[in-house]
Amino acid sequence: MKKNAFSASLLCAVALLLVLCFSGVSRAADAPPAPVPEVPVKGMVTMVDVGAKKCIPCKMMAPILEELKKEYTATGKAAIIFIDVWENPEQAPKFKTRSIPTQIFYDKEGKEVYRHEGFMAKNSIVTKLDEMGVK
């Protein structure tokens, strides 16, 4: 299983590099990039998932992120944000992304306190938020 996860992460890393190399190629006129929210959210613990909607491990994370948004963002406990670096390639260097998905956790002061590369299970994310004082 770890070999498969490593292979998937490696594949996503290669894909990310290709995107960054070809980021100058124009996007289809009918597909504007999604707006990128401000990260980190001021005064709030923030978890940003840097990935792509079509990356396999990122697809596995999508339902987890939706659940976390309902549990944390909708209730004002923490900000859970997804940024698609295939749609917004200029964001990858901003977050110093080496592979996708990458989860970055910021404290209320906006300081990065933890970073994880690859698929991250919901219970691991919840544990990290708990450690940061989010209840």
C-alpha positions, 0 to 999 in steps of 0.5 A: 500500500505504501508503495502505491501511495508513493507511486501516486505521489511521484506521479502527481509530482511529475505532473506538477512539474509538467504543469509548471513547465508549461504554465505559459501555455494559454488556458481555454477561453471558456475555462477561467481559473477558479479564484484563489482565496487568501491563505492563511485566513487572518485570525483563524487556524487554516489548513490548505490542501494544495492539489489538483482536481484530476490528481488521483490522491487529490480526488481521494482527498476531495470528499474528506475536504468537503466534510471538513469544510462543513465541520470546521469552516461552516462553523467558524472553527478553522478555515479549510481551503483547496487550491488547484495548482493545475488551474492556478499554476502560479500558486505552486511556487507560492506554497513551495509545493514539491508534490501534490497533494500537500497539506499546510497548516497555519496557526491563528497568527498565520505561521506555518506549523505543519506540512504533509505531502501526499494523501492525508486521512481525515483522522490525521487532519482532525488530530492535527487541528486538535493539536492546534487548539481547534475543537 
